[in-house]
Each structure stands twice: as structure tokens, then as C-alpha cells.
Amino acid sequence: MNRFRDRLGPWAVSAALGVALGVACLMSIGGVVLIAGSVAVLALMTRRGQGQLFRWALWALGLRWLLILAITFIIVLTGQHYPGGTDTAPALFGDEGYYTAKAWWILKRIVGLPLEFEELIEVNKEYYATAYGLSAHVYPMTFFYALFGYSPTAVKGISALLGVVTGIMVHDLVRVYANPRAAKLAAVLVWFWPSLVLWSVTNLKDPYAIFLLVAAVWAFQRCLTERKWIYALVAAGAVYGYAMIKAYLWVAVVASMALAWVLQWRRRWLRWAAAGAAALCLAAVVVRAPGALPRRIEAGMRRIAMFHVHQALQQPDTLRSYRLLPDRCYQRPVTDERFNGLGPADYAKMAVSGVGYFLTVPWPVQLTSVSRAAVIPQMLCWYLALLAVMLGVWRQVRQGLRPAALALFVLSGVTLMLALTEGNIGTAFRHRDLVAPFYLLFAAIGATWAWDRRQAQRPPSVEPVREPDAVAVGAP
């Protein structure tokens, strides 16, 4: 066996190098530079590329590049292309076509070239305007095009790198909260979770949003533990970038950071003083303007409810949208009068049912077609992960909430905001995956904790004592 391995090894290495060289020659210079730069970034973030974590990160990056090349190869064989004159490119997934065309259109407008994507974008708008809300992630794509030219396949490598770096940052977070085994498990879950892999090989804004959210928490956690304020600046930059993609979720992130920062104060009387000051400010507002605060809260909840209704009506498919309010609220036209009569109980029910739907849909019984049935394995794994999440949160609460307060607050705040507004309306479970790395973080903690407890409760194996052989009488 060893002789066979010794003979096969050089041939396998030569074949792998030949394939890699052939792919590199077929790729643009941008793709080659991006792959080399990605390996350098992973080596830097995994402590100079030493150890098992770096090898697993390379496997995760390699998997994503294989998928990028395979998808591109299949699409080219089928002959699908964008419309757009001479600037044609392979058709991409969903809104990828829109974002890719927009990034190229921005660059051409900056340099003064004629626009050839007029049928995809309203050219009478300013270049930052968009029909899909904020999508500032197109600017890194535009910068890549400015350096290396129009390369929709190579630019996906940015998303691939962001997906792998996200797993490394989750690993570093779990190292603060739990043991190294839980950290490695969390990184592996983030790297190889099917839907997260899918988004990280696209030009959608999801990999950028996931990366920026995790980067904000990672940097602020380092600021809390290491007391290096440079990390606070990094966290602020990540939150700003996140706000340029998700316009309203940054409020929950900033509020979670503030609460976690107060909770980290060592002196208990300071924490109580901060809570008292907040209570006094709230009381002053209520006393000075009686009823103003409840009216503002009700108006805010009504705006959230109206936003949810508009999102639900855009996707009438019951698999993609769910109704959290009375049926009259979902009738067209959507007017403010339809929300009259909704009280605190209705909004509380909306919040609870919204979180429940957000965490559990699509249910396997709803996945009737062949294409939808492909996600059943991931949904079954997701339900098991939710059980591990509850164990992980319970473990953190028992051992002290302060170390993992930041991740837990961000998890809760972003989940609630998404559940009340967009939920899982849209493609598959893209909105839940925006916060999925934090669920997988606590799932890894809970799974390793449960395994360690089970191993500790196992009775130690005792080998039977072997009796000495009988010695014959008179034997020497």
C-alpha cells in the first residue's frame, strides 16, 4: 500500500498542478490575482497559515471556486447571456444580473463610456439609485472592474473570500466564548453550510451583508476583551458598510453593542447607574409629554407592520410569505386605516409568530416540488441546529452571560427585526442566512457542551483483571 501511494503521489500532484495551471491560464488576470490574494489573506488571519484551520479554510475556498467555475461552465454550454449589445456575459443567479450590470454601468458612467445596459437600468436616475433598496456592495465590484476589466466570474471570488473569512471570524469569537473544539466546529459549519456556500458564490449582496455583520461583532468583541480601540474603529466602519446595504438593521446592531458594552463594566454599581440613568431619561420624556412615547411606539409598530404587508403582497406565494396580522391588513390598497384597532396584543402576537415562522419555514411538508425538496436535508439539519442553539445559549447563561452577551444580543435583535419586517419573504431563506452564522456559533457551543457532558457521565471502561496462569508444582 505504501509503495502504491509513493508512486501515485507525484502523479497526483502533477495532475493537480496541471489542472490549476490550465484554469489559471483560462482565467482573467483579475481572477489569478484574486485567488493569490485570497490565500494570502487566509494565511494572515489563521496566524501565518499554520495549523489545521488554514488547511480547512483552503478547502472551503477551493470548494467555492470549483462551484464558480462549474456554474460558469454549465451556463456557457447552455448559451445563456445577458442582453446588452457587445457587453455580454453569462447569465447569473437571480438579481446577480442586475447587480453585475449596475456595477459595470457605474464604471462606464464614471469614465464617460457609452451606456449599453439601458434596458436593465433606468439611466435617467443617478448612478446610486436602485429599485432594490440600498446595494452599496456594487462599489467593490465596480472597483474590481476598474482594475481588471469586466469579469463577472472572477468578481465572484470576492464573495467567496468573504464567505471564508466570515468562518474564520466566527472561529475567533467562539474561542472567546468556549473551547477550541467548539470554535473549529463553528468554522466548519459556517464554511460548509449549503445555503451559505450558495450565497458566497454569487454577486448578490448577501455575502457582503453577512461578512459586515460578523466583522462588526468580531471587531467590537476584540475591543471589549483586548481594550484596543482600533478595533472600535473597525467595528464602526463595518456597521457603516452594513447600514449601506441593510438600511434599518444597523439600529439593532448598535443597540446590541451598547448593551453589551455596559454589561462588560466590572463595577456593578456602574451598570446599575447606567440602567437608572436610562430609566430617568425615559421617565422624563413620559412626564413631559404624556402619551407621546406610547404614540411614537405605536406609530413605529404601525410602520413596521405596513412594511411587512407590502413585502408579503409582493410575494403572494404562501411558501415565501406568511401573514402575521389580520386578513384585512393584506387587502389592496394598503392604507393606514386598515391598521386601526390593532393593539399591543396584536403587535406582540405579530412578534412571537413572526420569530416562530422566521426560524422554522419552509416546513418540509410545504416543499412539494422537486426543486424545493432539495432543501429538505438542510431544513432537517437546521432543526437539529436549533436544539443545539438552545443548549449553547443555556450553557452561556449558566456560566455567565457577560462573555457572549454581544453575540447573543445581536442574534436576538437582528432576528426580531427581520422577523417583523421581511421574514423569509424572497428567495429561499436568504434573510435567515443573514444571521445564520450566529446561530451556528451557538449551535457549535451547545453541541460540544452536550458531547462533553455525555462523555463525563459515561462510566469509565474497566478492563477485566487477568488471573496469572497456574504454575505447576516443582516448576523452576
C-alpha positions in Angstrom: 0.0 0.0 0.0 2.8 2.4 0.9 4.6 1.6 -2.4 1.4 2.3 -4.4 0.9 5.6 -2.5 4.5 6.6 -3.1 4.2 6.0 -6.8 0.8 7.7 -7.1 1.6 10.8 -5.1 3.9 12.5 -7.6 1.4 11.8 -10.4 -1.5 13.2 -8.4 0.4 16.3 -7.5 1.5 16.8 -11.1 -2.1 16.4 -12.4 -3.4 18.8 -9.8 -0.8 21.4 -10.7 -1.6 20.9 -14.4 -5.3 21.5 -13.8 -4.6 24.5 -11.7 -2.3 26.0 -14.3 -4.8 25.3 -17.1 -7.6 27.0 -15.1 -5.3 30.0 -14.3 -4.4 30.4 -18.0 -8.1 30.4 -18.9 -9.0 32.9 -16.2 -8.5 36.7 -16.4 -5.6 38.3 -14.6 -8.1 39.6 -12.1 -9.1 36.0 -11.2 -5.5 34.9 -10.7 -4.7 37.9 -8.6 -7.8 37.4 -6.5 -7.0 33.8 -5.8 -3.5 34.6 -4.8 -4.6 37.4 -2.6 -7.3 35.2 -1.0 -4.7 32.6 0.0 -2.5 35.4 1.5 -5.5 36.8 3.5 -6.4 33.4 4.8 -2.8 32.7 5.8 -2.6 36.1 7.6 -5.9 35.5 9.5 -5.0 32.0 10.6 -1.8 33.0 12.2 0.6 32.8 9.3 -1.1 29.8 7.7 -0.1 27.3 10.3 -2.3 24.5 11.6 -5.5 22.7 10.7 -7.6 25.9 10.5 -5.7 27.2 7.5 -6.0 23.9 5.6 -9.7 23.8 6.2 -10.0 27.4 5.1 -8.2 26.5 1.8 -10.7 23.6 1.4 -13.6 25.9 1.9 -12.1 28.5 -0.6 -11.4 25.7 -3.1 -14.9 24.4 -2.9 -16.3 27.8 -3.7 -14.0 28.3 -6.7 -14.9 24.9 -8.1 -18.6 25.8 -7.8 -17.9 29.2 -9.5 -16.1 27.6 -12.4 -18.6 24.7 -12.7 -21.6 27.1 -12.8 -20.0 29.3 -15.3 -19.1 26.3 -17.5 -22.6 24.9 -17.4 -24.1 28.3 -18.2 -21.8 28.9 -21.1 -22.7 25.5 -22.5 -26.4 26.3 -22.4 -25.7 29.6 -24.2 -27.4 31.9 -21.8 -26.3 35.5 -22.0 -27.2 39.0 -20.9 -28.8 41.3 -23.3 -26.8 44.4 -23.7 -25.0 44.8 -27.0 -21.4 43.9 -27.1 -21.1 43.7 -23.3 -22.5 40.2 -22.9 -21.8 37.8 -20.0 -23.1 34.5 -18.8 -26.5 34.8 -17.1 -26.3 34.7 -13.3 -28.4 33.7 -10.4 -31.5 35.9 -9.7 -30.6 39.5 -9.0 -26.9 38.9 -9.9 -27.6 40.0 -13.4 -28.9 43.3 -12.1 -26.1 44.0 -9.7 -23.4 42.9 -12.2 -24.8 45.1 -14.9 -25.2 48.0 -12.5 -21.6 47.8 -11.3 -20.4 47.9 -14.9 -22.8 50.7 -15.7 -21.4 52.8 -12.8 -17.9 52.3 -14.1 -18.8 53.3 -17.6 -20.6 56.4 -16.4 -17.6 57.4 -14.3 -15.1 57.1 -17.2 -17.5 58.5 -19.7 -18.1 55.5 -21.9 -21.5 55.0 -23.7 -24.1 53.1 -21.7 -25.2 49.7 -23.1 -27.3 48.4 -20.3 -30.1 50.9 -20.7 -32.7 48.2 -20.9 -31.8 46.9 -17.5 -31.3 50.2 -15.6 -33.2 53.5 -15.8 -30.3 55.7 -17.0 -32.2 58.9 -16.1 -31.6 58.1 -12.4 -28.4 58.9 -10.6 -25.9 56.1 -10.5 -26.6 55.3 -6.9 -30.3 54.9 -7.3 -31.7 51.4 -7.3 -35.1 49.6 -7.5 -34.0 47.1 -4.8 -33.1 49.4 -2.0 -29.5 50.1 -0.9 -27.0 48.0 -2.7 -23.6 49.6 -1.9 -21.9 46.3 -2.4 -21.7 47.1 -6.1 -18.9 49.6 -5.4 -16.3 46.9 -4.6 -17.4 45.2 -7.8 -17.0 48.4 -9.7 -13.5 48.9 -8.3 -12.6 45.4 -9.3 -13.8 46.1 -12.9 -11.8 49.3 -12.9 -8.6 47.3 -12.1 -9.1 44.2 -14.2 -11.9 44.8 -16.6 -15.3 43.3 -16.9 -15.1 39.8 -15.4 -18.4 38.6 -13.8 -16.9 35.2 -13.0 -13.8 36.4 -11.3 -15.6 39.1 -9.3 -17.5 36.3 -7.6 -14.2 35.4 -5.9 -14.7 38.4 -3.7 -17.9 36.8 -2.3 -16.1 33.5 -1.9 -13.3 35.2 0.1 -15.8 37.0 2.3 -17.6 33.7 3.0 -14.4 32.0 4.1 -13.2 35.0 6.2 -16.6 35.0 7.9 -16.0 31.5 9.1 -12.5 32.5 10.5 -14.1 35.4 12.4 -16.8 33.1 13.8 -14.0 30.8 14.9 -12.2 33.6 16.8 -15.5 34.6 18.5 -16.1 31.1 19.8 -12.5 30.9 21.0 -13.5 33.7 23.4 -16.8 32.0 24.5 -15.9 28.3 24.6 -13.1 25.8 23.9 -11.1 25.4 20.7 -13.1 22.3 19.6 -16.3 24.3 19.6 -14.5 27.1 17.6 -13.4 24.7 14.9 -16.8 23.1 14.7 -18.4 26.6 14.3 -16.0 27.5 11.5 -16.7 24.2 9.7 -20.5 24.8 9.9 -20.2 28.3 8.5 -17.9 27.2 5.7 -19.9 24.2 4.6 -23.5 25.1 5.4 -25.2 24.6 2.0 -27.1 27.9 1.6 -24.2 29.9 2.9 -21.9 28.3 0.3 -24.5 29.1 -2.3 -24.7 32.8 -1.5 -20.9 33.1 -1.3 -20.5 32.1 -5.0 -22.9 34.8 -6.2 -22.8 38.5 -6.9 -25.7 39.1 -4.5 -25.4 41.5 -1.6 -25.9 38.7 1.0 -22.3 37.6 1.4 -21.3 41.2 1.9 -24.1 41.8 4.5 -23.2 38.6 6.3 -19.5 39.4 6.3 -20.0 43.0 7.6 -22.3 42.0 10.4 -19.9 39.3 11.6 -17.0 41.7 11.2 -18.7 44.3 13.3 -19.3 41.9 16.1 -15.8 40.3 15.8 -14.1 43.7 15.9 -16.2 45.1 18.8 -15.7 41.8 20.8 -11.9 42.3 20.4 -12.3 45.9 21.5 -14.1 44.7 24.7 -11.6 41.9 25.5 -8.3 43.4 24.4 -9.1 47.1 25.1 -7.6 48.2 21.8 -9.7 51.0 20.4 -8.5 50.5 16.9 -11.0 47.6 16.8 -13.8 50.1 17.7 -13.0 52.0 14.6 -13.1 48.8 12.5 -16.4 47.9 14.1 -17.8 51.4 13.3 -16.6 51.0 9.7 -18.3 47.6 9.4 -21.5 48.9 10.9 -21.5 51.9 8.4 -21.0 49.5 5.5 -23.7 47.3 6.8 -26.1 50.2 7.0 -25.4 51.0 3.4 -26.7 47.5 2.5 -29.3 46.9 5.2 -30.7 50.3 6.0 -32.6 49.5 9.2 -30.9 46.5 10.7 -27.9 48.6 11.9 -30.0 50.1 14.6 -30.4 46.7 16.3 -26.6 46.1 15.9 -25.7 49.4 17.5 -28.2 48.9 20.3 -26.8 45.4 21.0 -23.2 46.8 21.1 -24.2 49.5 23.6 -25.9 47.0 25.9 -23.0 44.6 25.7 -20.6 47.4 26.4 -22.5 48.4 29.5 -22.7 44.8 30.7 -18.9 44.5 30.5 -18.3 47.1 33.1 -16.6 45.5 36.0 -18.2 47.6 38.8 -21.8 46.5 39.4 -22.8 50.0 40.7 -21.8 51.5 37.3 -24.1 49.1 35.5 -26.9 49.9 37.8 -26.2 53.6 37.4 -26.4 53.3 33.6 -29.7 51.5 33.9 -31.0 54.1 36.3 -30.0 57.0 34.1 -31.8 55.3 31.1 -34.9 54.9 33.3 -34.8 58.5 34.4 -34.5 59.7 30.8 -37.5 57.6 29.8 -39.5 58.9 32.8 -38.7 62.5 31.9 -39.9 62.0 28.4 -43.1 60.4 29.6 -43.8 63.1 32.3 -43.0 66.0 30.0 -45.2 64.7 27.1 -47.7 62.3 28.5 -48.8 59.8 25.9 -46.2 60.9 23.4 -43.9 57.9 23.9 -46.8 55.3 23.6 -48.0 57.1 20.4 -44.5 57.0 19.0 -44.1 53.4 19.8 -47.5 52.6 18.2 -46.6 54.7 15.1 -43.3 52.8 14.8 -45.0 49.4 15.1 -47.6 50.5 12.5 -44.8 51.5 10.1 -43.1 48.1 10.7 -46.5 46.3 10.1 -47.1 48.3 6.9 -43.6 47.4 5.6 -44.3 43.8 6.3 -47.6 43.9 4.5 -46.0 45.4 1.4 -43.3 42.8 1.4 -45.9 40.0 1.8 -48.0 41.3 -1.1 -45.0 41.3 -3.4 -44.6 37.6 -2.9 -48.1 36.1 -2.7 -46.8 32.5 -2.7 -47.6 31.1 0.8 -44.2 29.3 0.8 -42.4 32.6 0.7 -44.6 34.9 2.7 -46.7 34.5 5.8 -49.4 36.6 7.4 -48.8 37.8 10.9 -51.7 40.3 11.0 -55.5 40.0 10.5 -56.6 39.4 6.9 -58.0 42.9 6.4 -54.4 44.3 6.6 -53.4 42.4 3.5 -56.2 43.7 1.2 -55.3 46.1 -1.5 -55.0 49.1 -1.5 -52.9 49.1 1.7 -54.0 52.2 3.7 -53.3 53.4 7.2 -56.9 52.9 8.1 -56.6 49.1 7.8 -54.3 49.1 10.8 -56.8 50.9 13.1 -57.8 48.8 16.0 -54.6 46.9 16.4 -53.4 47.0 20.0 -50.4 45.9 21.9 -51.6 42.3 22.0 -51.8 42.2 18.2 -48.3 43.5 17.8 -47.0 41.1 20.5 -48.6 38.2 18.6 -47.0 39.5 15.4 -43.6 39.5 17.0 -43.9 36.0 18.5 -45.4 34.4 15.5 -43.0 36.2 13.2 -40.0 34.8 15.1 -41.5 31.4 15.0 -42.1 31.5 11.3 -38.7 33.1 10.7 -36.9 30.2 12.4 -38.9 27.3 11.0 -40.2 27.9 7.5 -40.2 26.5 4.9 -41.6 23.4 6.5 -40.8 20.1 4.9 -44.5 19.4 4.2 -44.6 22.6 2.1 -41.7 21.5 -0.1 -43.8 19.6 -2.7 -41.9 20.2 -6.0 -38.6 18.5 -6.9 -36.6 21.8 -6.8 -38.0 22.7 -3.4 -37.5 19.2 -2.0 -33.7 19.7 -2.5 -33.7 21.9 0.7 -35.3 19.3 2.9 -31.9 17.9 4.2 -30.8 21.4 5.1 -34.0 22.1 6.9 -33.8 18.9 9.0 -30.2 19.8 9.9 -31.4 23.3 10.7 -34.0 22.0 13.2 -31.3 19.9 14.9 -29.1 23.0 15.0 -31.8 25.0 16.7 -31.9 22.4 19.5 -28.1 22.8 19.8 -28.5 26.6 19.8 -30.8 26.4 22.8 -28.2 24.2 24.6 -25.5 26.7 23.7 -27.4 29.7 25.0 -28.3 27.8 28.2 -24.6 26.9 28.7 -23.6 30.6 28.3 -26.3 31.8 30.7 -25.2 29.3 33.3 -21.5 30.1 33.0 -22.1 33.8 32.8 -23.8 36.0 30.2 -21.1 38.7 30.0 -18.6 36.9 27.7 -21.1 36.1 25.0 -23.5 38.9 25.6 -22.6 40.8 22.4 -23.2 37.8 20.0 -26.4 36.9 21.8 -27.8 40.5 21.8 -27.0 40.9 18.1 -28.6 37.5 17.3 -31.8 38.4 19.2 -32.1 42.0 17.8 -31.4 41.2 14.2 -33.7 38.2 14.3 -36.6 40.2 15.8 -36.1 43.0 13.2 -36.1 40.6 10.3 -39.0 38.6 11.6 -41.2 41.7 12.0 -40.4 43.0 8.5 -39.1 40.8 5.8 -39.1 37.4 7.4 -38.3 34.8 4.8 -40.1 36.6 2.0 -37.9 36.3 -1.0 -35.6 33.6 -2.4 -35.5 30.5 -0.2 -34.1 31.5 3.3 -31.8 34.4 2.3 -33.0 36.6 5.1 -32.5 34.0 7.8 -29.0 33.3 6.5 -28.1 37.0 7.2 -27.9 36.0 10.9 -27.3 32.2 10.4 -23.6 32.4 11.4 -24.5 33.4 14.9 -27.0 30.6 15.2 -24.3 28.2 14.0 -21.9 29.8 16.5 -24.2 28.9 19.5 -25.1 25.5 17.9 -21.4 24.6 17.9 -21.1 25.6 21.6 -24.2 23.6 22.5 -23.2 20.5 20.6 -19.7 20.3 22.1 -21.0 21.1 25.6 -23.6 18.3 25.3 -20.9 15.9 24.0 -18.6 16.7 26.8 -21.3 16.2 29.4 -22.2 12.9 27.9 -18.6 11.8 27.9 -18.2 12.9 31.5 -21.2 10.9 32.6 -20.1 7.7 30.9 -18.7 5.1 33.3 -15.0 4.5 32.8 -14.3 1.3 31.0 -12.6 -1.2 33.3 -10.6 -3.9 31.8 -11.0 -7.3 33.4 -8.2 -8.3 35.6 -6.4 -11.3 34.1 -5.6 -14.1 36.6 -2.0 -15.3 36.4 -1.5 -18.6 34.8 -1.2 -21.5 37.2 2.3 -22.6 37.9 3.0 -26.3 38.0 4.3 -27.7 41.2 8.0 -28.2 41.0 8.4 -25.9 38.0 11.6 -23.8 38.1 
